Amino acid sequence: MNIGLPEILLIAFVVLVLFGAKRIPELARAIGRASVEYRKAKSALASEGKELLAEAEKAAEAEKAAEAEKAAKAEKAEEPSSEAASKG
């Protein structure tokens, strides 16, 4: 489905008739502003998502490190009692 020159001219004529020559620049500006706002919002959401993902990864790493430290402390606490049991 290709749009050729006659179809483009027909669309342009209909727009000109419906909106008038004075309103077309206003409509173009409004569409341009909406496009800029859309891009800003899209980039803001993308950066916010990346920040949240980075924070979640940091929290997961901290939790892993805390669990490893807890396991190491528990292992150290068990060592003396297991040595005493093997000596006795």
N, CA, C and O atoms as a GROMACS GRO file, in nm:
protein
  352
    1MET      N    1   0.084  -0.117   0.000
    1MET     CA    2   0.000   0.000   0.000
    1MET      C    3   0.089   0.124   0.000
    1MET      O    4   0.128   0.172   0.106
    2ASN      N    5   0.119   0.174  -0.114
    2ASN     CA    6   0.203   0.293  -0.128
    2ASN      C    7   0.115   0.416  -0.146
    2ASN      O    8   0.012   0.412  -0.213
    3ILE      N    9   0.158   0.525  -0.086
    3ILE     CA   10   0.087   0.651  -0.103
    3ILE      C   11   0.164   0.731  -0.207
    3ILE      O   12   0.280   0.765  -0.186
    4GLY      N   13   0.100   0.762  -0.315
    4GLY     CA   14   0.164   0.836  -0.422
    4GLY      C   15   0.138   0.984  -0.412
    4GLY      O   16   0.076   1.031  -0.316
    5LEU      N   17   0.185   1.057  -0.510
    5LEU     CA   18   0.169   1.202  -0.513
    5LEU      C   19   0.023   1.245  -0.520
    5LEU      O   20  -0.014   1.341  -0.451
    6PRO      N   21  -0.061   1.180  -0.597
    6PRO     CA   22  -0.202   1.223  -0.599
    6PRO      C   23  -0.271   1.209  -0.463
    6PRO      O   24  -0.351   1.294  -0.425
    7GLU      N   25  -0.240   1.102  -0.391
    7GLU     CA   26  -0.301   1.082  -0.260
    7GLU      C   27  -0.252   1.187  -0.161
    7GLU      O   28  -0.330   1.238  -0.080
    8ILE      N   29  -0.123   1.219  -0.167
    8ILE     CA   30  -0.068   1.321  -0.077
    8ILE      C   31  -0.131   1.457  -0.106
    8ILE      O   32  -0.167   1.530  -0.013
    9LEU      N   33  -0.146   1.490  -0.231
    9LEU     CA   34  -0.209   1.617  -0.268
    9LEU      C   35  -0.354   1.622  -0.222
    9LEU      O   36  -0.401   1.726  -0.175
   10LEU      N   37  -0.426   1.511  -0.234
   10LEU     CA   38  -0.565   1.505  -0.188
   10LEU      C   39  -0.573   1.526  -0.037
   10LEU      O   40  -0.658   1.601   0.011
   11ILE      N   41  -0.485   1.461   0.037
   11ILE     CA   42  -0.483   1.477   0.183
   11ILE      C   43  -0.451   1.621   0.219
   11ILE      O   44  -0.516   1.677   0.308
   12ALA      N   45  -0.353   1.681   0.154
   12ALA     CA   46  -0.316   1.820   0.180
   12ALA      C   47  -0.433   1.913   0.151
   12ALA      O   48  -0.458   2.007   0.226
   13PHE      N   49  -0.504   1.889   0.043
   13PHE     CA   50  -0.619   1.972   0.008
   13PHE      C   51  -0.730   1.960   0.113
   13PHE      O   52  -0.789   2.061   0.152
   14VAL      N   53  -0.758   1.839   0.157
   14VAL     CA   54  -0.861   1.818   0.259
   14VAL      C   55  -0.823   1.888   0.389
   14VAL      O   56  -0.908   1.952   0.451
   15VAL      N   57  -0.698   1.877   0.430
   15VAL     CA   58  -0.652   1.944   0.552
   15VAL      C   59  -0.666   2.095   0.537
   15VAL      O   60  -0.710   2.163   0.629
   16LEU      N   61  -0.628   2.147   0.421
   16LEU     CA   62  -0.638   2.291   0.396
   16LEU      C   63  -0.782   2.338   0.402
   16LEU      O   64  -0.811   2.444   0.458
   17VAL      N   65  -0.873   2.260   0.346
   17VAL     CA   66  -1.014   2.298   0.347
   17VAL      C   67  -1.072   2.290   0.488
   17VAL      O   68  -1.146   2.378   0.530
   18LEU      N   69  -1.038   2.183   0.560
   18LEU     CA   70  -1.094   2.164   0.694
   18LEU      C   71  -1.042   2.267   0.795
   18LEU      O   72  -1.120   2.323   0.873
   19PHE      N   73  -0.913   2.292   0.794
   19PHE     CA   74  -0.855   2.375   0.899
   19PHE      C   75  -0.824   2.517   0.854
   19PHE      O   76  -0.812   2.605   0.939
   20GLY      N   77  -0.810   2.542   0.730
   20GLY     CA   78  -0.777   2.677   0.682
   20GLY      C   79  -0.628   2.700   0.685
   20GLY      O   80  -0.554   2.631   0.756
   21ALA      N   81  -0.584   2.797   0.608
   21ALA     CA   82  -0.440   2.824   0.594
   21ALA      C   83  -0.379   2.878   0.724
   21ALA      O   84  -0.261   2.856   0.749
   22LYS      N   85  -0.457   2.948   0.805
   22LYS     CA   86  -0.403   3.008   0.927
   22LYS      C   87  -0.382   2.905   1.038
   22LYS      O   88  -0.292   2.922   1.121
   23ARG      N   89  -0.463   2.802   1.042
   23ARG     CA   90  -0.454   2.704   1.151
   23ARG      C   91  -0.350   2.597   1.126
   23ARG      O   92  -0.305   2.533   1.222
   24ILE      N   93  -0.309   2.575   1.002
   24ILE     CA   94  -0.214   2.467   0.972
   24ILE      C   95  -0.080   2.488   1.045
   24ILE      O   96  -0.030   2.392   1.103
   25PRO      N   97  -0.020   2.608   1.046
   25PRO     CA   98   0.104   2.626   1.122
   25PRO      C   99   0.085   2.602   1.272
   25PRO      O  100   0.174   2.548   1.338
   26GLU      N  101  -0.030   2.642   1.326
   26GLU     CA  102  -0.058   2.618   1.468
   26GLU      C  103  -0.064   2.468   1.496
   26GLU      O  104  -0.011   2.421   1.596
   27LEU      N  105  -0.129   2.394   1.408
   27LEU     CA  106  -0.138   2.249   1.426
   27LEU      C  107   0.000   2.185   1.416
   27LEU      O  108   0.032   2.094   1.493
   28ALA      N  109   0.081   2.231   1.323
   28ALA     CA  110   0.216   2.176   1.309
   28ALA      C  111   0.299   2.202   1.434
   28ALA      O  112   0.372   2.114   1.479
   29ARG      N  113   0.288   2.324   1.490
   29ARG     CA  114   0.360   2.355   1.614
   29ARG      C  115   0.313   2.267   1.729
   29ARG      O  116   0.394   2.217   1.807
   30ALA      N  117   0.183   2.249   1.739
   30ALA     CA  118   0.128   2.166   1.847
   30ALA      C  119   0.176   2.021   1.834
   30ALA      O  120   0.210   1.958   1.933
   31ILE      N  121   0.179   1.971   1.712
   31ILE     CA  122   0.228   1.834   1.690
   31ILE      C  123   0.376   1.825   1.725
   31ILE      O  124   0.420   1.727   1.785
   32GLY      N  125   0.453   1.928   1.689
   32GLY     CA  126   0.596   1.930   1.723
   32GLY      C  127   0.619   1.932   1.872
   32GLY      O  128   0.705   1.860   1.923
   33ARG      N  129   0.543   2.015   1.943
   33ARG     CA  130   0.556   2.021   2.090
   33ARG      C  131   0.519   1.888   2.155
   33ARG      O  132   0.585   1.843   2.248
   34ALA      N  133   0.413   1.828   2.105
   34ALA     CA  134   0.371   1.698   2.160
   34ALA      C  135   0.478   1.593   2.137
   34ALA      O  136   0.503   1.509   2.223
   35SER      N  137   0.541   1.598   2.022
   35SER     CA  138   0.648   1.503   1.991
   35SER      C  139   0.766   1.522   2.085
   35SER      O  140   0.823   1.424   2.133
   36VAL      N  141   0.803   1.647   2.112
   36VAL     CA  142   0.914   1.674   2.203
   36VAL      C  143   0.881   1.627   2.344
   36VAL      O  144   0.964   1.565   2.410
   37GLU      N  145   0.760   1.654   2.390
   37GLU     CA  146   0.718   1.610   2.523
   37GLU      C  147   0.719   1.458   2.534
   37GLU      O  148   0.758   1.403   2.637
   38TYR      N  149   0.676   1.392   2.429
   38TYR     CA  150   0.675   1.245   2.428
   38TYR      C  151   0.817   1.192   2.441
   38TYR      O  152   0.842   1.099   2.518
   39ARG      N  153   0.910   1.249   2.367
   39ARG     CA  154   1.049   1.204   2.373
   39ARG      C  155   1.109   1.227   2.511
   39ARG      O  156   1.181   1.143   2.563
   40LYS      N  157   1.078   1.343   2.572
   40LYS     CA  158   1.127   1.372   2.706
   40LYS      C  159   1.075   1.271   2.807
   40LYS      O  160   1.151   1.218   2.888
   41ALA      N  161   0.946   1.245   2.800
   41ALA     CA  162   0.886   1.150   2.894
   41ALA      C  163   0.942   1.010   2.873
   41ALA      O  164   0.966   0.937   2.969
   42LYS      N  165   0.962   0.973   2.749
   42LYS     CA  166   1.017   0.840   2.719
   42LYS      C  167   1.158   0.825   2.774
   42LYS      O  168   1.190   0.723   2.834
   43SER      N  169   1.242   0.926   2.755
   43SER     CA  170   1.378   0.918   2.805
   43SER      C  171   1.381   0.922   2.958
   43SER      O  172   1.464   0.856   3.020
   44ALA      N  173   1.291   1.000   3.018
   44ALA     CA  174   1.285   1.006   3.165
   44ALA      C  175   1.244   0.871   3.223
   44ALA      O  176   1.302   0.826   3.322
   45LEU      N  177   1.147   0.807   3.162
   45LEU     CA  178   1.106   0.675   3.210
   45LEU      C  179   1.215   0.572   3.191
   45LEU      O  180   1.235   0.485   3.276
   46ALA      N  181   1.287   0.579   3.080
   46ALA     CA  182   1.395   0.484   3.056
   46ALA      C  183   1.506   0.502   3.158
   46ALA      O  184   1.557   0.404   3.212
   47SER      N  185   1.544   0.626   3.187
   47SER     CA  186   1.651   0.650   3.285
   47SER      C  187   1.606   0.610   3.425
   47SER      O  188   1.686   0.557   3.503
   48GLU      N  189   1.480   0.635   3.458
   48GLU     CA  190   1.429   0.595   3.589
   48GLU      C  191   1.430   0.443   3.603
   48GLU      O  192   1.462   0.389   3.709
   49GLY      N  193   1.394   0.375   3.497
   49GLY     CA  194   1.397   0.228   3.499
   49GLY      C  195   1.537   0.175   3.519
   49GLY      O  196   1.558   0.079   3.593
   50LYS      N  197   1.634   0.237   3.451
   50LYS     CA  198   1.774   0.194   3.468
   50LYS      C  199   1.821   0.218   3.610
   50LYS      O  200   1.891   0.134   3.667
   51GLU      N  201   1.783   0.332   3.669
   51GLU     CA  202   1.822   0.362   3.807
   51GLU      C  203   1.762   0.260   3.903
   51GLU      O  204   1.830   0.212   3.993
   52LEU      N  205   1.635   0.227   3.884
   52LEU     CA  206   1.570   0.129   3.972
   52LEU      C  207   1.635  -0.007   3.959
   52LEU      O  208   1.652  -0.078   4.059
   53LEU      N  209   1.671  -0.045   3.838
   53LEU     CA  210   1.736  -0.174   3.816
   53LEU      C  211   1.873  -0.176   3.884
   53LEU      O  212   1.910  -0.276   3.944
   54ALA      N  213   1.948  -0.067   3.874
   54ALA     CA  214   2.079  -0.060   3.939
   54ALA      C  215   2.065  -0.069   4.091
   54ALA      O  216   2.143  -0.137   4.157
   55GLU      N  217   1.966   0.000   4.146
   55GLU     CA  218   1.942  -0.006   4.291
   55GLU      C  219   1.905  -0.147   4.335
   55GLU      O  220   1.951  -0.194   4.439
   56ALA      N  221   1.822  -0.214   4.257
   56ALA     CA  222   1.782  -0.351   4.292
   56ALA      C  223   1.902  -0.445   4.287
   56ALA      O  224   1.915  -0.533   4.371
   57GLU      N  225   1.989  -0.426   4.187
   57GLU     CA  226   2.108  -0.511   4.178
   57GLU      C  227   2.201  -0.487   4.297
   57GLU      O  228   2.258  -0.582   4.351
   58LYS      N  229   2.218  -0.359   4.338
   58LYS     CA  230   2.301  -0.329   4.454
   58LYS      C  231   2.244  -0.392   4.581
   58LYS      O  232   2.318  -0.446   4.663
   59ALA      N  233   2.113  -0.383   4.596
   59ALA     CA  234   2.049  -0.442   4.714
   59ALA      C  235   2.066  -0.593   4.716
   59ALA      O  236   2.089  -0.652   4.822
   60ALA      N  237   2.054  -0.656   4.600
   60ALA     CA  238   2.071  -0.801   4.592
   60ALA      C  239   2.214  -0.841   4.626
   60ALA      O  240   2.237  -0.940   4.695
   61GLU      N  241   2.311  -0.763   4.578
   61GLU     CA  242   2.451  -0.792   4.609
   61GLU      C  243   2.479  -0.774   4.757
   61GLU      O  244   2.552  -0.853   4.817
   62ALA      N  245   2.422  -0.670   4.817
   62ALA     CA  246   2.442  -0.646   4.960
   62ALA      C  247   2.380  -0.759   5.042
   62ALA      O  248   2.437  -0.803   5.142
   63GLU      N  249   2.264  -0.804   5.000
   63GLU     CA  250   2.198  -0.914   5.071
   63GLU      C  251   2.280  -1.042   5.061
   63GLU      O  252   2.294  -1.116   5.158
   64LYS      N  253   2.335  -1.067   4.942
   64LYS     CA  254   2.420  -1.185   4.923
   64LYS      C  255   2.543  -1.178   5.012
   64LYS      O  256   2.582  -1.277   5.074
   65ALA      N  257   2.605  -1.061   5.018
   65ALA     CA  258   2.724  -1.042   5.100
   65ALA      C  259   2.690  -1.062   5.248
   65ALA      O  260   2.769  -1.122   5.321
   66ALA      N  261   2.577  -1.012   5.292
   66ALA     CA  262   2.536  -1.029   5.431
   66ALA      C  263   2.511  -1.176   5.463
   66ALA      O  264   2.548  -1.224   5.570
   67GLU      N  265   2.448  -1.247   5.371
   67GLU     CA  266   2.425  -1.390   5.392
   67GLU      C  267   2.556  -1.467   5.397
   67GLU      O  268   2.571  -1.558   5.478
   68ALA      N  269   2.651  -1.432   5.312
   68ALA     CA  270   2.781  -1.499   5.312
   68ALA      C  271   2.856  -1.472   5.442
   68ALA      O  272   2.919  -1.561   5.498
   69GLU      N  273   2.847  -1.348   5.490
   69GLU     CA  274   2.912  -1.312   5.616
   69GLU      C  275   2.848  -1.387   5.732
   69GLU      O  276   2.917  -1.435   5.822
   70LYS      N  277   2.716  -1.397   5.730
   70LYS     CA  278   2.644  -1.469   5.835
   70LYS      C  279   2.681  -1.617   5.835
   70LYS      O  280   2.698  -1.677   5.941
   71ALA      N  281   2.692  -1.674   5.716
   71ALA     CA  282   2.729  -1.814   5.705
   71ALA      C  283   2.872  -1.836   5.753
   71ALA      O  284   2.901  -1.937   5.817
   72ALA      N  285   2.962  -1.742   5.724
   72ALA     CA  286   3.100  -1.755   5.770
   72ALA      C  287   3.107  -1.746   5.921
   72ALA      O  288   3.184  -1.820   5.984
   73LYS      N  289   3.029  -1.657   5.982
   73LYS     CA  290   3.027  -1.645   6.128
   73LYS      C  291   2.971  -1.773   6.192
   73LYS      O  292   3.022  -1.820   6.294
   74ALA      N  293   2.868  -1.827   6.131
   74ALA     CA  294   2.809  -1.950   6.184
   74ALA      C  295   2.907  -2.065   6.172
   74ALA      O  296   2.913  -2.150   6.261
   75GLU      N  297   2.982  -2.068   6.064
   75GLU     CA  298   3.081  -2.174   6.045
   75GLU      C  299   3.192  -2.163   6.149
   75GLU      O  300   3.237  -2.264   6.203
   76LYS      N  301   3.236  -2.040   6.178
   76LYS     CA  302   3.339  -2.018   6.278
   76LYS      C  303   3.289  -2.058   6.416
   76LYS      O  304   3.364  -2.114   6.496
   77ALA      N  305   3.163  -2.030   6.444
   77ALA     CA  306   3.105  -2.063   6.574
   77ALA      C  307   3.095  -2.214   6.591
   77ALA      O  308   3.106  -2.264   6.704
   78GLU      N  309   3.073  -2.288   6.486
   78GLU     CA  310   3.061  -2.434   6.493
   78GLU      C  311   3.195  -2.504   6.503
   78GLU      O  312   3.201  -2.614   6.557
   79GLU      N  313   3.302  -2.445   6.456
   79GLU     CA  314   3.433  -2.509   6.455
   79GLU      C  315   3.483  -2.549   6.595
   79GLU      O  316   3.526  -2.663   6.612
   80PRO      N  317   3.479  -2.462   6.693
   80PRO     CA  318   3.529  -2.502   6.826
   80PRO      C  319   3.447  -2.617   6.886
   80PRO      O  320   3.504  -2.706   6.948
   81SER      N  321   3.317  -2.617   6.869
   81SER     CA  322   3.236  -2.723   6.928
   81SER      C  323   3.260  -2.856   6.855
   81SER      O  324   3.254  -2.962   6.917
   82SER      N  325   3.286  -2.853   6.726
   82SER     CA  326   3.311  -2.977   6.654
   82SER      C  327   3.449  -3.031   6.689
   82SER      O  328   3.468  -3.153   6.689
   83GLU      N  329   3.545  -2.944   6.717
   83GLU     CA  330   3.678  -2.989   6.759
   83GLU      C  331   3.673  -3.051   6.897
   83GLU      O  332   3.740  -3.151   6.923
   84ALA      N  333   3.593  -2.993   6.985
   84ALA     CA  334   3.579  -3.045   7.120
   84ALA      C  335   3.512  -3.182   7.116
   84ALA      O  336   3.548  -3.271   7.192
   85ALA      N  337   3.415  -3.198   7.030
   85ALA     CA  338   3.348  -3.326   7.021
   85ALA      C  339   3.439  -3.433   6.963
   85ALA      O  340   3.428  -3.549   7.003
   86SER      N  341   3.527  -3.399   6.874
   86SER     CA  342   3.615  -3.497   6.813
   86SER      C  343   3.729  -3.534   6.911
   86SER      O  344   3.782  -3.644   6.902
   87LYS      N  345   3.767  -3.443   7.004
   87LYS     CA  346   3.871  -3.472   7.101
   87LYS      C  347   3.819  -3.561   7.214
   87LYS      O  348   3.893  -3.640   7.271
   88GLY      N  349   3.693  -3.545   7.243
   88GLY     CA  350   3.636  -3.613   7.358
   88GLY      C  351   3.594  -3.749   7.334
   88GLY      O  352   3.544  -3.815   7.425
   0.00000   0.00000   0.00000
